[in-house]
Amino acid sequence: MLNGSEQELQQPSLPTFMSISPSDVEQAANELDAHCNLPAYTQIIQRIYLPQTDSATSQALQRDLVELQLRPEAWGLVVPFLNSTDPQIQFFGAHTAQLKIARDWEQWPITNAHALRDLLLNLTTQAAARGVSRVVMRKLYVALSALALRLCPLDKPLWQDWIKDVLSGLVQAPIECAPDFLCIAVEEVRSADLLGTAKYVEVDPFEPLSSFNSLYATKNSHDKQDDVPINGRLAWLKAAEAWVNWGLPGDELTSLVPILIDLLRNQDSFVATCDVLGDILSRSSLSEGKGTKALTEPLLQWISAGGSLILQESLATSSVDEISHAFCKLLVAIGEHSTEYLVRNVVDPNVQTFLRTMLGYTGFPGWYGADEEESEMTLQFWSSFQDVILDSDFSRDATNSAWPTIKAIDLELVTTLIQKARWPTLQEGYRTWGQDQRDKFQAFRRDLGDTLINTYYVVRDELFLPVVPGLVQLLAPVVPGTVPQGGWEAIESALYSVKALQEAIPSSRNPYLETIFGPDVLGRLPMQGQDQIRRTALDLIGAYSTWFHELESTDILMNAMNYVVTAFSEPSLSLHTARALRDVCENNRKALSTHIDSFATLYANLPSIPDTEKAKVLQAICSVIQGLPLKEGIGPVEGVVTPLVNSLAETLSQAAEFPEEARIACVARLQALSGCARGLTNNTDPLSNDIISIEDEQETIQLMEEARQDPRMVALRADIIEILTLTIRIWSADAEISEAVSELIKAITSLPADNTLLSLPPAPILELVCNAAQRQITQAWLSLATMLTSQLGPAVFRTSILKGVQDVVGKATLLLVQYTLAALSPEGAMDANPDIVRGFFVYLMTVSTHFIVCLIQLPTELMNSLMECAIRGLTLEERYSLVEAAKFLHTFCRRTFAIPEYLPQAKEILKQHGPAMSRALMLGIAGASPRSTIPNLVELLALLLGKIPEHRTWMKEVLYSPEMNNPLLTREAKDKFLYVATSSRSTRQTCDAANEFSLIARGLAGSSFGYASNPVLPR
């Protein structure tokens, strides 16, 4: 029941069509009263939120209240609930109004819509005047918006000016009421379930209310802006942000910008104002560089007039507060919006003030992630700035008046970025950094490097002007054992920045790099301790390994090599040292081969190098050996590799007595042997412009073959094969050994044109792989078999020896098919081993391409099992396995039908397995297989339809069988697909028909998503 005070507040009264008697209300409340023994429904609602009410009782009461809301009589509860003095009851009244409009609108007679509209407006106006809580008011705004969205889309809109009407009723309300309503109104419209033009008809009447300018002026026409309460300003700014994101027209935005810029002088609303301006710059109709006169220029003027002082205040305190952070975000938004404008007007004083302010945040004192976050925010702008410069009519000569300004800004940017890349010293708190902070800062340094690269493309080698002279000056007074002014950290950041530039710098003579790698910089770096800068220096040398190749003299190269080799004395640097050595030797073979004697000392110190890095060191040494004339390289190769092979043989002899120790040592030595094989491989760049004649290539092959016949090399290769045989016999099932053997075989086998002194013939290695696969079939062995079969391909062998090669491949194919089918035949084995399935079908496809006879000649029973396995592969859920199975079958069918002598066998095979293949293909296209595999299935289907007339009959049987019971696949769809597929002579038409059929089966026919996500079909 209502108490006396509540009865006095019950204005306006219920309209007759909405009224229910007090007894009805009380009866509805009494139905709930049994749960709590309270005299009135108001107390029921209050009881729900009492602390002493247990969860079960509260949930029961809430369920009953919801049931009450769903009754038609609940319309009559809106007024008494809203006129209560209890905020909880008021909220329930507003919620009831929203719920009834949203869910039970059909209960309301449309002829009384105006009365409901006027009632809700009245209730909202009075609630605002009484100072009802913002939570309740917002719920009322939701109800009003829901009602408007019911009335506006009608053929004859019943409330076209609803926002204007609501705002008119809120003129005398607290200042935050109107903007709160505007926020909710635009959000409700945005999320409303309105379609097509109806939504735009709905939005169009908002125009009189969409101007923040007029609304703000209406509210404050007699007040100074500074007198507006902070909650009012924030509410209006939030409303403006919501409407900007909704999509205010450009005219409205241009009138809004001056007010927002004026609001920037209020610190308490500065952050919210920046957010609105940021949205205008990035998400509105003025984004992407539009409106520079109305938007960019006023903001730049404001920055010059005083906005930049925010940065100065932050620099004075060495901290970035909330206002300064928001200002930085605004700067970034301006930069991203107006990059082209800034480049065009770079000489303008306001633009220069903006750029230097941005630079201030880029180089803000402290370390990113520990002291500040703003420097990282600016990096994307600087990259975009450089890109726009390059895309513009840009030149570096004296005729371009903007070039001096651009150059000055970019060189200052370079200095700033290098300073920000500096690690803190121990005294500056480096020890206090956790691993997460170190990783974060390292990622930041990579981003700095990317920005430097973009800057280099603009200023080119002039980028080094603030870098190299500074390095020389800092290092000039340094003698061994001393530390430069500012510590090694500043030197390290400069070297790191130069390393980051490597991919952009041309491989040509560069005096700045010559200085860096010469005695004035590299020659003065520490040779002991100081791991951080030494790691960076080593990485720098490795990064520029190809650049040394362009030098006329080897002095600088040998200076770098001396620095690298000396670092091997530090175990903590072994990874970086070995990597740098490998890269430098790999890319400077000829130049270093004249100093081959110097590598004897390095080789002698090999035992002191960690096993994990020995492979890289041996690869480096062998790279230099490869640069020698062939006959001169035989002795060094023997001297390096023979001890390693002997050591490996000794390790294998101890496998029975010390299995684990021998296994670990075997892995290390196999890796070292792989390093030797890689080092001897020719590193000719396939993208090189150097043209090698066929005669020169043939001569090179002939010379290599003669060198390979040296008895020492023949014996060494035989020893390696023996070692591999024994290793596989002992440990072929060990994963780590298998990986090491696999890497060695990849490194030590090649096509005849790429043979080295150590290259092993692929035929005996293929036999070894088959032996390993017999013990345990794995993807690694299948992958090796694929590679070796490609190396044995007919194109690379003379006809006179092709028959022997075919015999080798035929035997290997027979064995590998037997071993793999045995492993995949158990139930579920193909699903459980997708890597083996993929490797198997890739191998079979390679055999089909180069040695189809080896498959045709398989025993009949084995061939049948193979085809059954491939057809099962077409039904797998794992995408890649299915694709490889389809590729193999397509290659097999195409190759057999292309060779007349194999045609009878092919027809016999497909006659037996064609129906099952057709079934798998049709079911897959009809939805059983992933959509991304459809092109592969369709390609195989088109080939079979073109080559096997019986396939049309098999296809028809599957299409109309009970298995094809998808209700989406009507008789009409099946008939159409069958007709097009079987009558068309165009592969493309067959593919299109199959794809359309697959879309129908998946319920995507005619949908934009279905066609937009179409896999690419074969043509």
VOFI-342546 format. One record per residue (C-alpha): residue in one letter; x, y, z. Coordinates in steps of 0.05 Angstrom, whole numbers, plus 5000, padded with zeros to 4 digits. Layout:
BEGIN
AXYZ
...
***
This chain:
BEGIN
M500050005000
L502150724989
N503451145051
G500751855057
S506752215029
E506951754969
Q499651894954
E501052634953
L506552544902
Q502452124854
Q502152634798
P500152574743
S494452104754
L493651454715
P489951534649
T483551134645
F486250634595
M492150484640
S488750484708
I487849884752
S484249924818
P488049984884
S485149314903
D488449004841
V495049304860
E494349064931
Q492248384906
A498448344864
A502548534924
N498948034969
E501047474922
L508147654940
D506747775013
A506647035030
H514247025022
C515747565071
N509547745112
L510148485094
P504048935089
A505649275022
Y509249164957
T514049734971
Q516749365031
I517448734988
I522149094940
Q525949404998
R526548725032
I530348444972
Y536148924984
L536448855060
P543048565084
Q539548055127
T535547765069
D538747105049
S540346944977
A534846424967
T529446884993
S532047474951
Q532047054888
A525046794902
L522447504912
Q525847744849
R522647184809
D515847364835
L516848094819
V518947914748
E512547494741
L508548094765
Q511948534713
L509848054658
R502448114676
P498148614637
E496448964702
A503749154711
W502649754665
G498850054723
L504749994771
V509250484733
V506351124763
P505850914836
F512750604834
L515951224803
N512451694852
S515351324912
T520651654953
D524851014956
P530150994900
Q529650244895
I522150274883
Q523050844834
F528150434795
F523349854793
G517950304766
A522450564710
H524849864695
T517649624691
A516050164640
Q522049974597
L520549224603
K513249304583
I514949734523
A520449264500
R516948594511
D509448714517
W508349274467
E502948864432
Q498648934496
W498349684485
P493149974438
I496650394386
T491150904389
N493351084459
A500751154441
H500551914449
A497751854518
L503351374539
R508451834507
D505752444546
L505452044610
L512651814606
L514952514588
N511252794647
L513952274694
T521052394669
T520453154675
Q517753114746
A522852594767
A528353044742
A525453644778
R524953244843
G532353054838
V531152304828
S537751924826
R541551884760
V540851124760
V533251184759
M533451754708
R537751344661
K532850774665
L527351264647
Y531351504588
V531950784565
A524450714570
L523351354531
S528251134477
A524850454473
L518150794464
A520851254410
L523850674373
R516850354374
L513450984347
C518351264297
P519050694246
L511550674234
D508850854166
K506351494199
P511451644254
L508051834318
W513952164352
Q518652464302
D521652994348
W522452554409
I529452774428
K527553494422
D521353384464
V525253034519
L530553564521
S525254104525
G522553764586
L529453744618
V531054494611
Q530054624684
A532953964707
P540053884735
I545354014683
E547353284676
C540353044657
A540253264585
P547152974566
D545552334603
F539252264561
L543152414497
C548251864513
I542851344525
A538751564465
V544451484415
E546650824446
E539550544442
V538950764369
R545650454353
S543749784383
A536549784359
D534449204315
L532449634256
L533749444185
G536149824124
T532750484109
A528350434171
K534350564214
Y536351184175
V529251444175
E529651354250
V536151734257
D534552304210
P530152684259
F535952724308
E539053294270
P535953864311
L538853544373
S545653324348
S549253984357
F553253984420
N554554704406
S547354924411
L545654484469
Y551554724509
A550055444492
T542755354511
K544655104579
N549955614593
S547656234556
H547556634621
D553356294655
K560756334647
Q563755684626
D568055644688
D561855674731
V559055044700
P559654484752
I564753954735
N559453404733
G555753804681
R561853904637
L563653164642
A556552954626
W556253404564
L563053154541
K560852434549
A554652594508
A558852934455
E563452324451
A557551854443
W554652264386
V561352344352
N562151594352
W555051514325
G556751954266
L555252694272
P555453054205
G561553464189
D557954134196
E555953964267
L562953734283
T566154374258
S561654784303
L563354324361
V570954384354
P571755104378
I567854964442
L572054344456
I578554734445
D575955264493
L574354724544
L581654494542
R583355044591
N579454694646
Q583854194680
D578153804713
S575053644645
F581553644603
V582052884597
A574752804575
T575553374525
C581753054495
D577852404488
V572452744448
L577453104404
G581252444394
D574852114371
I573452684322
L580452604294
S580251854287
R573051604284
S568552144256
S566752404188
L572752874194
S577752314204
E583352114156
G585852814143
K579253174130
G577453854158
T584454114169
K582054834168
A576754724221
L580254194261
T587854134251
E589654864247
P585755094309
L588854524349
L595854694326
Q594655424344
W592355214413
I598654794422
S603055374402
A599155864445
G600055464509
G598354724502
S605754554495
L606754814566
I603654174591
L609753804567
Q614354314600
E610854224666
S611653464660
L619053544643
A619953994704
T617053464750
S619952874710
S613152534712
V607052464667
D600452584702
E593552434676
I593053104640
S599853024606
H598152314584
A591652554554
F595353114519
C600252614489
K594452194464
L591552814432
L598152974398
V598452264370
A591352314345
I592952984311
G599152674280
E595552064254
H589852484227
S593953044196
T600552724174
E599952964103
Y598253664126
L604153674174
V608953464118
R606153984069
N606754534120
V612954304157
V616055004155
D609955304190
P611755524261
N605555194290
V607354534256
Q614454574281
T611954704352
F607554084345
L613353654320
R618053884375
T612653754427
M611753064399
L619252974402
G619053174475
Y614452594491
T618552124447
G624752284487
F621352374554
P626452244610
G626451564641
W625650854614
Y619650594577
G615550114618
A618750314683
D618151074686
E613651264627
E609150974572
E608551584527
S614751504485
E612150864454
M605551194436
T609051684389
L613051184348
Q607651014298
F606851744281
W614151834265
S614051224219
S607851504184
F611152184180
Q617151894142
D612651484096
V608652104076
I615052484063
L617451944016
D610651913981
S610552673971
D614353083919
F620553043961
S627753213944
R634053313985
D637053873943
A637454613957
T631354773915
N626854443968
S625854974022
A622854454068
W628953984066
P633054344119
T627254324167
I625653594153
K632953414160
A633653794226
I627453454255
D629552764232
L636552814258
E633953054325
L629152464323
V635051994311
T638752264371
T632452204413
L631151484392
I638251274407
Q637851594476
K631351224490
A634550564470
R639650614527
W639250094581
P639650354653
T646150274691
L646449874755
Q646250534793
E640050734754
G636250124777
Y637649584725
R638149044779
T631149204803
W628149044735
G624548374730
Q624647944668
D617948204645
Q620448924646
R626848734609
D622848374556
K618148964549
F623949444541
Q627248984490
A620848984449
F620749744454
R627849764427
R625649354367
D620149864354
L625350414359
G629450054307
D623550024259
T622550774267
L629950894253
I629450484189
N623750924163
T627751534181
Y633851274144
Y629851224080
V628751984084
V635552244107
R639751664081
D647051664104
E646252344136
L642851954192
F649851764216
L651852494226
P649552534299
V651651814312
V658651654287
P662252294307
G659152234376
L661551524383
V668651714362
Q668652294411
L666151874469
L671151314456
A677251754440
P679751804512
V678151074527
V683950604541
P683449874562
G680349824631
T677050514630
V669750694619
P667451254572
Q663751854599
G656451664610
G658250924614
W658250374561
E650550384559
A650451004514
I655450684467
E651350044466
S644850404448
A648350744389
L651250074364
Y644449744373
S641250284332
V646350194276
K644949444277
A637549574271
L638749974207
Q642349404172
E636549174128
A635749874100
I643050044086
P645649864016
S651449374010
S656349873984
R662250284009
N660150704069
P665151134106
Y660951164168
L660750404174
E668150364160
T669250824219
I664750404264
F668349754246
G675150084247
P680050224304
D676550864327
V670150504349
L670449744347
G677849764364
R676350144429
L670649704454
P671949274516
M675048594504
Q673448334574
G667248384617
Q661648874596
D657448314567
Q651748754543
I655749194496
R660048604472
R653748214455
T651148804416
A657848904380
L658048164361
D650848194335
L652748834297
I658548474262
G654147884244
A648548344218
Y653448704171
S656948064149
T654848164076
W657248894077
F664548694090
H664348344022
E664249023988
L670749284018
E676949333975
S681549174034
T680748614085
D683549044142
I676749234169
L674148524160
M680048234197
N679148754252
A672048504261
M674247784258
N679447914312
Y674148204357
V669647604345
V674947074357
T677347414421
A670347374449
F670646614451
S674246674517
E667646874549
P662846284556
S656946754567
L658147044498
S659046384461
L652246394426
H653147094399
T660446974382
A659146334344
R653346634307
A657447244286
L663246814264
R658746364223
D655446954187
V661847324172
C665446704146
E659346484106
N658947154069
N666347294061
R669246624040
K673946873986
A676647454026
L677847024088
S680746434049
T687146824040
H687746814116
I686246074123
D692345964167
S689246424220
F683645934229
A688345384252
T688745714320
L681245754324
Y680545024306
A685744844358
N681545194411
L675244814390
P675144364453
S674244984496
I668045204458
P661244944485
D658444354447
T652144754431
E656345244390
K661544784358
A657144654298
K656945404282
V664445474290
L665844874245
Q660945144194
A664745794195
I671445454185
C668745014129
S665745624096
V672645924090
I675445264065
Q670045264011
G672945923987
L679545583970
P680845273902
L677944573902
K684444183904
E687244633959
G681044514001
I681643754003
G686943744056
P683544234103
V676843874095
E680243214113
G683743544172
V677243834200
V672243274186
T676342644196
P677542754271
L670142894279
V668242244243
N673341854284
S670642154348
L663541964327
A665741254313
E668941204381
T662541474413
L658440944378
S663040394401
Q661540594473
A653940604463
A652939924495
E657040084557
F654940814567
P648440894528
E646141574554
E652941904553
A654241624483
R647441854459
I648642574482
A655542594452
C652942294387
V647742844380
A653143384390
R657843064339
L652342964288
Q650643694295
A657943884286
L658343454224
S652143804197
G655644464208
C661544234167
A656944014110
R653144674110
G659545064110
L662044714048
T655544854011
N656045393958
N652646023983
T651146323914
D645346803921
P639546553877
L637347273868
S644247503845
N644747873779
D650947483761
I649547063699
I653246393696
S653546073628
I651845343618
E659045213597
D661745513662
E656745133703
Q658644473669
E665944623679
T664844763753
I661044103760
Q666643733725
L671944033769
M667943853831
E667043143807
E674543073796
A676043343866
R670842863896
Q674642273866
D680742433908
P681841783949
R681842174014
M674842454000
V672241793975
A674541454039
L671742014082
R664841974050
A664841224058
D666541304132
I660741804140
I655841314108
E658340764154
I657541224214
L650441394193
T648740664183
L651140484253
T647641084285
I641040904253
R641840174273
I642840364346
W638340974356
S633441034298
A627541064347
D630641624389
A627342284373
E633442724386
I638142264347
S633042234290
E632742984286
A640343044286
V640942504232
S635542844192
E639043514194
L645643194174
I642542834114
K639243494091
A645943844096
I650243304064
T645943104004
S644243533944
L642843553870
P648843383827
A649844113808
D650544303882
N655243743903
T660843893952
L666943493972
L662743164027
S656043083990
L653542373996
P649742023939
P642242003953
A641141273934
P644840933992
I642141464040
L635041294017
E636440574035
L638640794104
V632241184113
C628240574095
N632040174147
A630340704199
A623040714178
Q622639964186
R624140044260
Q619340634269
I615741024216
T615841774230
Q614542404192
A621942564194
W623941934155
L618242044105
S620442764095
L627642534082
A625142004033
T621342553996
M627442993991
L632042433968
T627042193916
S626842893888
Q634342893884
L634042233845
G628942523797
P629742323723
A631343043703
V638043023738
F640642353714
R642842083648
T638441563614
S644041053621
I643541043696
L636141193703
K634240453706
G638640353766
V635740953800
Q628640703787
D630540043819
V632840413882
V626640843885
G622140243870
K625039853927
A624540443974
T617340573953
L615439843964
L618439844034
L615840524056
V608740374032
Q608939714070
Y611540034134
T606840634132
L600640234116
A602139764173
A602640364220
L596240704194
S591840084186
P589240034258
E582640384273
G583641124286
A591041114269
M590341614212
D586642104257
A591842014312
N597942114267
P596542694220
D603942854212
I605442154186
V599342174141
R601542834110
G608742604102
F606441954070
F602042274017
V607242814002
Y612242253990
L607441873946
M605942503906
T613542603895
V614141883871
S608141973825
T611442593795
H618342303782
F617541533784
I610341353771
V612640663747
C614740513819
L607540563842
I604440213782
Q609039613794
L607039523866
P603938843882
T596438843869
E594538723941
L599139273966
M596639753913
N589439613934
S591239764007
L594740403986
M588640643947
E584040474005
C588540874051
A588441474004
I580941443998
R580441434074
G584942044073
L579442404034
T574742314092
L579342574148
E577343174188
E584543434193
R585043924135
Y592343844114
S592043084113
L585843104069
V589043604022
E595343194013
A591242564001
A587242923946
K593643203915
F596742503913
L590642193880
H590242753830
T597642703812
F597241943808
C591241953762
R593942513718
R600742183710
T598041483695
F593041723644
A598442143610
I602941533596
P599641033547
E603540433572
Y600640523642
L593540653620
P590939943627
Q593439873698
A590640553716
K583740383689
E583739723727
I585740073792
L580540613785
K575140133763
Q576039773829
H576740383873
G572940903834
P566140813869
A569240893938
M573241503913
S566941803884
R563241693949
A568642033990
L568942623942
M561342733939
L560342684014
G566243154025
I563543673977
A556643594008
G559043804076
A563143254108
S569843604093
P572244294114
R570444834063
S577745024053
T578944334022
I573544393969
P578344643914
N582544013922
L576543553922
V573443903862
E579943873823
L580243123832
L572843053815
A573743443750
L579643013730
L575842363743
L569742603705
G574042773645
K578042123645
I573241583670
P566241543638
E563941063693
H565041603744
R558541943723
T554641323742
W558241263809
M557041993822
K549541923808
E549041313854
V552141693912
L548042333900
Y541341963905
S543441463958
P540641484030
E547441734053
M546142394019
N540442564067
N541943294079
P535043634077
L538244254045
L540243843985
T533643803948
R532343383886
E532844003844
A539744183872
K542343483860
D539543453790
K542744123772
F549443933800
L549443253766
Y547443563699
V552744103699
A558243653726
T557043083676
S555343493614
S560444043618
R567043993582
S569844583621
T573544443686
R571645133710
Q564145003701
T564744353739
C568444703795
D563245263798
A557544753801
A561044363857
N562344983897
E555045203890
F552944513912
S557444553973
L554445233992
I547344953987
A549344364031
R552044834085
G546145314082
L550345874053
A547345923984
G545546633966
S549046914028
S554247454023
F558447084074
G558246444033
Y560846773971
A565647254006
S568946664042
N569246233980
P575745833974
V579645953911
L577645443859
P582245153806
R581645423736
***
